[in-house]
Structures are given as structure tokens and as C-alpha cells.
Amino acid sequence: MAAVNGRLSIVADAHIWGVESAFSSLPGFDVSLRTLEHGNIRREALMHADILLTRSSTRVNAELLEGTPVRFAATATIGDDHYDKVWLDEQGMAYANAAGSSTGSVIEYMIAALLEMHVREHIHIPGTCIGIIGAGRIGGGFEDVCRKLGMKVLINDPPRARQEGARGFSELDELLAKADVISLHTPLTRDGSDPTSHLINKAALDRFQGHGIINAGRGGVVDNEALADWLDASAERFALLDCWENEPDISHRLLTHPCVTLATPHIAGHSLDGKAANTQFVYNALCRYLGVDPVWNMHDHLPPSKGRPHQVPTGPDIWENLHQAVSRLYDIAEDDRQLRATSTLEGVEKTRAFTHLRRHYPIRRTWGVTPVHFSSASPETTGLADAIGLRLI
């Protein structure tokens, strides 16, 4: 750790939620915090920095850090494929991510997506076989919800299968042959035992017997051009994309494709509570590195719930009831409309628009913050509402 005489210089992405309150002071240190736009986080800005805190738009590697005094770097995001971990390890540099922090937010996004697909008649939730690739915190939590909704679930997770035994896991080819819809929740890796870069490529799509692809994991896990070709082949196919290759320069062909039924700007984990948890994870990791007890708590800085319940009219269709309730808490279709509105832009304006949507995302609270009241509902409706995490009164 490069702090000298209790002084600590931190450079941080200005768009980390709560960055000033979390990192402007730390127990036992005289902190100098400098917040920058990601485009200004360059080597010359780090020549006197001990700590670097980023988001996914900053690539942390030798080009950025070599010759600087930075000895700890952390990203306030779940994914860390923008970190050159091999180089960081070679330098003996400590680093951290916020893996697990936005799990609940992403699962809520996935539930909203399923209900939206159901009411649009792309799937029938209780009659759908879903293949989940990657059953870590998010994929595993999503698996539990899908089973509660009455879906048949197949799981592909080679690292877990090796560790826990093959029982309960499926090979990728089995998912491609049996699943109606595939949902991707893996990290993006390019080497090792289980590389995931372009895991869903032309060959995999040619073998896929289902009709839907959902990617709220990492953009590069799916070959986007191959996906567009696959969608071209049948109007019965669909894709739901929150993660894209080459963000923020995303595929215009996919964004405007009629079979991409929902397109969102990599915001599945962007609830306000999820953003706050990202900061909490990074703050805690930094405190561990510094050997100090954490004192900052995100709950002291989140706005209180207004407490006014959403009134939801109900009818005989339990799935429509759930869709109505969830849409009041999180309108996934509005995120789709906002991203599609950028489809007429070109070049740098298009990439700036994608970045703007992510950085200036409107406040979205986790579902438990605001209660829901059904005008009248069957025990089946309330049971499923409870299963997906709605707070009923």
C-alpha cells in the first residue's frame, strides 16, 4: 500500500454512486479524493495516486498503470473483464470488484423480462423450458425463481459440475437441444478451462432447437452478428438483450432488428439499491486492503421509501396481474423505448447516447422498498407475487 504518513490519494470515476460520501474520508487516513470522468482517467492523472476506483468503461492494464504508484484498484461493477488480472497479478497489485452486489437487481430485471415476454405471447411461463448458462449468484438465484414460477429449468455450469458432480447439471448440447429459451449469466473469459467468449456462436445457434436468447450477462458471450443472422431466419425467434458486444458502440443491426423484442442499455443491475451496493462492496474491499474498520454504510445515504403502496387492479389472469404489479415497480418496456430512440443516431453520437442512458439512469428502487396492494387476488396470484419478491400489503 503506497500511502505515506497516513496520506492517501484516491482517483475515482465520478459516476460511482455515493463516491464523495464513501471515499472522501477513511479511518486513520488523510484522504485526497479526485473524481474524474472516465475519459480523463489516464496515466498522467494517476502519477500521484495510491488508489484507483473505476467503472466498466475504464480498462485497467499496463497501458494505464505502468509507472504509476497505484497499488490498489477496484471496479464498482459486477464484471471485471476490463481488468487485466494477469498483469495486475504479475505486479503484485491488489484489485477487487463488486461481484454479488447487484444480484437482486438483475434477478428483478429478469423476472420483469419474463413477464413482458409472457404478455407479448413470446413465451408461456409455466410451459417454458429455460436453459440457464452460468449458475452463480445471479444465475442460481434466477433458477430458484424460475422453478417457483413453474418453469422447467436446465442448468449448464461446467465449473460447478466439476466441483459438485454432474448430477443436476446439463451439457451445453443438451440445453441447445431441449431448452425453449436460453438465458446467459456467465462472466466473459477468453482462456482457461471454460472460455465463454462467443460461447453462443453460429455453430451453437445452428444446434439450438429453441426460439429465444436472453443475454443479461456479458455482451461478448454471444456472437452478435451470428445472433442477428439466426434471428433473420425465422420471425418466430426472439432475443432480449441488455448486454452487447463492443459497448457503447452496439450493433445497429440488432438494435433495429424486429425480432429483438427488448433492448436495454446494460442496466439490469442499475437499481439505485444495486448501485449503492456496488459502492459498498468496493468500500469494504478498500477498507480490508487498508486494514481499517468500515464506517460508511449505504443505507445511511439511500432515500427512504415513500411508503405509498402501488394499487394494482386484478383480474382472472394471474400472469397479467403479476405483470401489472411489476410494471409499476419497474417498467422494462420504458428502458427499451429509451434505447431504441437512439437508433437514428450515428457514429460518436450513438455511442454517447448509449453511455448517457447508463450514466443518467433514472432512479429505480428494489421491489421490497415499495409495497404493492392488489384490489383482489387469488391465493395463486399472491403466492407467486411473494415468490418473485413483491412486498404485499
C-alpha positions as CSV (number, residue, x, y, z in Angstrom):
1,M,0.0,0.0,0.0
2,A,1.5,3.3,-1.2
3,A,0.1,5.7,1.4
4,V,2.8,7.8,3.1
5,N,2.4,9.1,6.7
6,G,-1.3,8.5,6.7
7,R,-1.9,10.4,3.4
8,L,-4.0,8.6,0.8
9,S,-4.6,9.8,-2.8
10,I,-7.7,8.3,-4.5
11,V,-8.7,8.8,-8.1
12,A,-12.3,7.6,-8.8
13,D,-14.8,7.6,-11.6
14,A,-17.2,10.5,-10.9
15,H,-20.2,8.3,-11.7
16,I,-19.7,5.8,-8.9
17,W,-22.8,6.2,-6.8
18,G,-22.1,8.0,-3.5
19,V,-18.4,8.3,-4.3
20,E,-17.9,11.6,-2.3
21,S,-19.6,10.4,0.8
22,A,-18.0,7.0,0.7
23,F,-14.4,7.8,-0.1
24,S,-13.7,11.4,0.9
25,S,-12.6,10.1,4.3
26,L,-11.3,6.8,5.7
27,P,-10.4,6.0,9.3
28,G,-6.8,6.8,10.1
29,F,-6.0,8.5,6.7
30,D,-5.8,12.0,5.4
31,V,-7.6,11.4,2.1
32,S,-7.3,13.3,-1.1
33,L,-10.2,12.3,-3.4
34,R,-10.2,13.3,-7.0
35,T,-13.2,12.3,-9.2
36,L,-12.9,12.3,-12.9
37,E,-15.0,11.4,-16.0
38,H,-13.9,8.0,-17.3
39,G,-12.3,9.6,-20.4
40,N,-10.0,11.6,-18.1
41,I,-8.8,8.6,-16.1
42,R,-5.4,8.4,-17.9
43,R,-1.9,7.5,-16.8
44,E,-0.9,11.2,-16.3
45,A,-3.9,11.6,-13.9
46,L,-2.6,8.7,-11.8
47,M,1.0,9.8,-11.2
48,H,0.4,10.7,-7.6
49,A,-2.5,8.2,-6.9
50,D,-2.4,5.4,-4.4
51,I,-5.9,4.0,-5.1
52,L,-7.9,3.8,-8.4
53,L,-11.7,3.2,-8.4
54,T,-13.4,2.7,-11.7
55,R,-16.5,1.5,-13.5
56,S,-16.6,-0.8,-16.6
57,S,-15.7,1.9,-19.1
58,T,-12.1,2.2,-17.9
59,R,-9.6,-0.5,-19.0
60,V,-7.2,-1.2,-16.1
61,N,-4.0,-2.6,-17.5
62,A,-0.3,-1.9,-18.1
63,E,-1.1,0.9,-20.5
64,L,-2.9,2.8,-17.8
65,L,-1.0,1.9,-14.7
66,E,2.6,1.1,-15.5
67,G,4.9,3.6,-13.9
68,T,2.2,4.9,-11.5
69,P,2.2,4.5,-7.7
70,V,-1.3,2.9,-7.8
71,R,-1.3,-0.3,-5.6
72,F,-5.0,-1.0,-5.3
73,A,-7.7,-0.8,-8.0
74,A,-11.3,-1.7,-7.7
75,T,-14.3,-1.6,-10.1
76,A,-17.8,-0.7,-8.8
77,T,-19.3,-3.3,-11.2
78,I,-20.0,-7.0,-11.1
79,G,-17.9,-7.8,-14.1
80,D,-14.2,-7.3,-14.2
81,D,-13.2,-8.4,-17.7
82,H,-12.0,-4.8,-18.2
83,Y,-9.2,-5.5,-15.7
84,D,-6.0,-7.2,-17.0
85,K,-5.8,-9.6,-14.0
86,V,-2.8,-11.4,-15.3
87,W,-0.8,-8.2,-15.5
88,L,-2.1,-7.0,-12.1
89,D,-1.1,-10.3,-10.5
90,E,2.4,-10.1,-12.0
91,Q,2.8,-6.6,-10.5
92,G,1.6,-7.8,-7.1
93,M,-1.2,-5.3,-7.3
94,A,-4.4,-5.8,-5.2
95,Y,-7.7,-5.4,-7.0
96,A,-11.4,-6.1,-6.4
97,N,-14.8,-6.0,-8.0
98,A,-18.4,-5.8,-6.7
99,A,-19.4,-9.3,-7.7
100,G,-22.7,-10.2,-6.0
101,S,-23.6,-6.6,-5.2
102,S,-26.4,-6.2,-7.9
103,T,-27.7,-9.8,-7.8
104,G,-31.1,-8.9,-6.6
105,S,-31.5,-6.0,-9.1
106,V,-30.5,-8.3,-12.0
107,I,-32.9,-11.0,-10.9
108,E,-35.7,-8.4,-10.7
109,Y,-34.8,-7.4,-14.2
110,M,-35.0,-11.0,-15.4
111,I,-38.4,-11.5,-13.8
112,A,-39.7,-8.3,-15.4
113,A,-38.4,-9.6,-18.7
114,L,-40.1,-13.0,-18.4
115,L,-43.4,-11.4,-17.6
116,E,-43.1,-8.9,-20.5
117,M,-42.3,-11.8,-22.8
118,H,-45.3,-13.7,-21.5
119,V,-47.8,-10.9,-22.1
120,R,-46.4,-10.4,-25.5
121,E,-47.0,-14.1,-26.1
122,H,-43.4,-15.0,-26.9
123,I,-43.4,-17.5,-24.1
124,H,-45.9,-19.1,-21.8
125,I,-44.1,-19.0,-18.5
126,P,-45.3,-22.3,-16.8
127,G,-44.9,-24.2,-20.1
128,T,-41.4,-23.0,-21.0
129,C,-38.2,-24.9,-20.6
130,I,-35.4,-22.4,-19.8
131,G,-31.7,-23.2,-20.1
132,I,-29.6,-21.1,-17.8
133,I,-25.9,-20.9,-18.7
134,G,-23.9,-19.9,-15.6
135,A,-25.5,-20.6,-12.2
136,G,-23.5,-18.4,-9.9
137,R,-25.1,-15.8,-7.7
138,I,-27.4,-14.4,-10.4
139,G,-28.0,-17.5,-12.5
140,G,-28.5,-19.6,-9.4
141,G,-31.0,-17.1,-7.9
142,F,-32.8,-16.8,-11.2
143,E,-33.0,-20.6,-11.3
144,D,-34.8,-20.6,-8.0
145,V,-37.4,-18.1,-9.2
146,C,-38.0,-19.9,-12.5
147,R,-38.7,-23.1,-10.6
148,K,-41.2,-21.3,-8.4
149,L,-42.9,-19.9,-11.5
150,G,-43.4,-23.5,-12.7
151,M,-40.8,-23.4,-15.5
152,K,-38.7,-26.4,-16.4
153,V,-35.1,-25.5,-15.8
154,L,-31.9,-26.9,-17.2
155,I,-28.5,-25.7,-15.8
156,N,-25.2,-25.5,-17.6
157,D,-22.2,-24.6,-15.3
158,P,-19.1,-26.6,-16.0
159,P,-17.1,-25.3,-13.1
160,R,-19.9,-26.1,-10.6
161,A,-20.5,-29.5,-12.2
162,R,-16.8,-30.4,-11.8
163,Q,-16.9,-29.3,-8.2
164,E,-20.3,-30.7,-7.2
165,G,-20.7,-33.6,-9.5
166,A,-22.6,-33.9,-12.8
167,R,-26.0,-34.6,-11.2
168,G,-28.4,-31.7,-11.7
169,F,-26.3,-30.1,-14.5
170,S,-26.6,-30.4,-18.3
171,E,-24.1,-30.2,-21.0
172,L,-24.4,-27.3,-23.4
173,D,-25.6,-29.5,-26.2
174,E,-28.5,-30.7,-24.0
175,L,-29.6,-27.1,-23.4
176,L,-29.3,-26.4,-27.1
177,A,-31.5,-29.4,-27.9
178,K,-34.1,-29.2,-25.2
179,A,-34.5,-25.6,-24.0
180,D,-37.1,-23.2,-25.5
181,V,-35.2,-20.2,-24.2
182,I,-31.5,-19.8,-23.2
183,S,-30.5,-17.2,-20.6
184,L,-26.8,-16.3,-20.2
185,H,-25.3,-15.4,-16.8
186,T,-21.6,-16.2,-17.2
187,P,-18.5,-13.9,-16.8
188,L,-16.6,-13.1,-20.0
189,T,-13.5,-15.2,-20.2
190,R,-11.2,-15.9,-23.2
191,D,-9.0,-18.6,-21.8
192,G,-8.8,-21.3,-19.1
193,S,-10.9,-24.4,-18.9
194,D,-14.2,-22.8,-19.8
195,P,-13.8,-19.8,-22.1
196,T,-17.1,-18.0,-22.6
197,S,-16.2,-15.5,-25.4
198,H,-18.6,-16.2,-28.2
199,L,-19.9,-19.3,-26.4
200,I,-23.1,-18.8,-28.3
201,N,-21.7,-18.6,-31.8
202,K,-23.0,-19.7,-35.2
203,A,-22.3,-23.3,-34.5
204,A,-24.2,-23.2,-31.2
205,L,-27.1,-21.3,-32.7
206,D,-27.3,-23.8,-35.6
207,R,-27.8,-26.6,-33.0
208,F,-30.3,-24.6,-30.9
209,Q,-33.8,-26.0,-31.2
210,G,-35.5,-23.3,-29.2
211,H,-36.6,-19.9,-30.2
212,G,-35.3,-17.3,-27.6
213,I,-32.0,-15.9,-26.4
214,I,-31.7,-13.7,-23.3
215,N,-28.4,-12.0,-22.5
216,A,-28.1,-10.0,-19.3
217,G,-24.6,-11.3,-18.6
218,R,-21.7,-10.1,-20.7
219,G,-22.1,-8.9,-24.3
220,G,-19.2,-10.9,-25.8
221,V,-20.6,-14.3,-24.6
222,V,-22.9,-14.0,-27.7
223,D,-21.5,-13.5,-31.2
224,N,-23.8,-10.6,-32.1
225,E,-23.5,-10.9,-35.9
226,A,-24.3,-14.7,-35.7
227,L,-27.3,-13.8,-33.5
228,A,-28.6,-11.4,-36.0
229,D,-28.2,-14.0,-38.8
230,W,-30.1,-16.5,-36.6
231,L,-32.9,-14.1,-36.0
232,D,-33.2,-13.4,-39.7
233,A,-34.1,-17.0,-40.4
234,S,-37.4,-17.0,-38.6
235,A,-40.0,-14.5,-37.3
236,E,-40.8,-16.9,-34.5
237,R,-37.4,-16.3,-32.9
238,F,-36.6,-13.6,-30.4
239,A,-33.8,-12.1,-28.5
240,L,-33.8,-9.9,-25.3
241,L,-30.5,-8.0,-24.9
242,D,-29.2,-6.0,-22.0
243,C,-25.6,-6.7,-22.8
244,W,-23.9,-6.1,-26.2
245,E,-20.6,-6.6,-27.9
246,N,-18.4,-3.5,-28.3
247,E,-20.4,-1.3,-25.8
248,P,-21.0,1.5,-26.2
249,D,-20.7,1.1,-30.0
250,I,-23.5,-1.5,-30.1
251,S,-24.9,-3.3,-33.1
252,H,-27.3,-1.1,-35.1
253,R,-28.5,-4.3,-36.9
254,L,-29.5,-5.9,-33.6
255,L,-31.0,-2.7,-32.1
256,T,-33.3,-2.3,-35.0
257,H,-34.0,-6.0,-35.6
258,P,-37.7,-6.8,-35.5
259,C,-37.0,-10.0,-33.5
260,V,-35.1,-8.2,-30.8
261,T,-38.2,-7.8,-28.6
262,L,-36.5,-6.0,-25.7
263,A,-33.3,-4.0,-25.9
264,T,-31.9,-2.2,-22.9
265,P,-28.6,-0.3,-22.3
266,H,-26.8,-2.7,-19.9
267,I,-28.8,-1.5,-16.9
268,A,-30.1,-4.8,-15.4
269,G,-28.2,-4.2,-12.2
270,H,-28.8,-0.4,-12.2
271,S,-31.4,-0.1,-9.5
272,L,-30.4,2.6,-7.0
273,D,-30.0,-0.1,-4.4
274,G,-27.8,-2.1,-6.7
275,K,-25.6,0.9,-7.4
276,A,-25.3,1.6,-3.7
277,A,-24.3,-2.0,-3.1
278,N,-21.6,-1.7,-5.8
279,T,-20.1,1.2,-3.8
280,Q,-20.5,-0.7,-0.5
281,F,-18.6,-3.7,-1.9
282,V,-15.8,-1.6,-3.2
283,Y,-15.6,0.5,0.0
284,N,-15.4,-2.7,2.1
285,A,-12.7,-4.1,-0.1
286,L,-10.6,-1.0,0.2
287,C,-11.0,-1.0,4.0
288,R,-9.8,-4.6,4.1
289,Y,-6.8,-3.6,2.0
290,L,-6.0,-0.7,4.3
291,G,-6.6,-2.7,7.4
292,V,-9.3,-0.4,8.8
293,D,-12.8,-1.0,10.0
294,P,-15.5,0.3,7.6
295,V,-17.7,3.1,8.9
296,W,-19.6,4.1,5.8
297,N,-23.0,2.4,5.2
298,M,-25.0,2.8,2.1
299,H,-28.3,2.6,4.0
300,D,-27.4,5.9,5.7
301,H,-27.4,7.6,2.3
302,L,-30.3,5.9,0.4
303,P,-33.5,7.9,0.3
304,P,-36.3,6.5,2.5
305,S,-39.3,4.8,0.9
306,K,-42.3,7.0,0.4
307,G,-44.2,4.1,1.7
308,R,-47.3,4.7,-0.5
309,P,-48.3,1.3,-2.0
310,H,-49.0,0.8,-5.6
311,Q,-52.6,-0.1,-6.2
312,V,-52.9,-2.9,-8.7
313,P,-56.2,-3.9,-10.2
314,T,-56.5,-7.6,-10.7
315,G,-58.4,-10.0,-13.0
316,P,-58.6,-13.7,-13.7
317,D,-55.2,-13.9,-15.5
318,I,-52.6,-14.4,-12.8
319,W,-49.7,-13.6,-15.1
320,E,-51.3,-10.3,-16.2
321,N,-51.8,-9.5,-12.5
322,L,-48.1,-10.0,-11.9
323,H,-47.1,-8.1,-15.0
324,Q,-49.2,-5.1,-13.9
325,A,-47.7,-5.2,-10.4
326,V,-44.1,-5.5,-11.6
327,S,-44.6,-2.8,-14.3
328,R,-45.5,-0.3,-11.6
329,L,-42.2,-1.1,-9.8
330,Y,-40.1,-1.3,-12.9
331,D,-41.2,-0.6,-16.4
332,I,-38.8,-2.6,-18.5
333,A,-40.6,-1.5,-21.7
334,E,-39.6,2.1,-21.0
335,D,-35.9,1.2,-20.9
336,D,-36.5,-0.5,-24.3
337,R,-38.1,2.6,-25.7
338,Q,-35.3,4.9,-24.4
339,L,-32.6,2.8,-26.1
340,R,-34.5,2.4,-29.4
341,A,-34.9,6.1,-29.6
342,T,-31.1,6.3,-30.2
343,S,-31.3,4.1,-33.3
344,T,-31.4,7.0,-35.7
345,L,-28.1,8.4,-34.4
346,E,-24.8,7.5,-36.0
347,G,-21.1,7.3,-35.0
348,V,-20.0,9.1,-31.9
349,E,-23.5,10.4,-31.2
350,K,-24.8,6.9,-31.0
351,T,-22.1,5.8,-28.6
352,R,-22.5,8.9,-26.4
353,A,-26.2,8.2,-26.2
354,F,-25.7,4.7,-25.0
355,T,-23.3,5.9,-22.4
356,H,-25.6,8.7,-21.4
357,L,-28.5,6.3,-20.8
358,R,-26.3,4.2,-18.5
359,R,-24.8,7.1,-16.6
360,H,-28.0,9.1,-16.1
361,Y,-30.3,6.2,-15.5
362,P,-33.4,7.3,-13.6
363,I,-33.9,6.1,-10.0
364,R,-35.2,2.6,-9.8
365,R,-35.6,1.1,-6.4
366,T,-35.6,-2.6,-5.5
367,W,-39.0,-4.0,-5.2
368,G,-39.0,-4.5,-1.5
369,V,-38.9,-0.7,-0.9
370,T,-42.4,0.0,-2.1
371,P,-45.4,-2.2,-1.2
372,V,-48.0,-3.5,-3.7
373,H,-51.7,-3.8,-3.0
374,F,-53.9,-6.0,-5.2
375,S,-57.5,-4.9,-5.4
376,S,-58.4,-8.5,-5.1
377,A,-56.3,-11.6,-5.9
378,S,-56.5,-15.3,-5.8
379,P,-54.2,-17.2,-3.5
380,E,-52.3,-18.3,-6.5
381,T,-51.6,-14.7,-7.6
382,T,-50.4,-13.7,-4.1
383,G,-48.4,-16.9,-3.7
384,L,-46.5,-16.2,-7.0
385,A,-46.2,-12.5,-6.1
386,D,-44.5,-13.5,-2.9
387,A,-42.2,-15.9,-4.7
388,I,-40.9,-13.2,-7.0
389,G,-40.2,-10.9,-4.1
390,L,-43.1,-8.4,-4.2
391,R,-43.9,-6.8,-0.9
392,L,-47.7,-7.3,-0.5
393,I,-50.0,-5.4,1.9
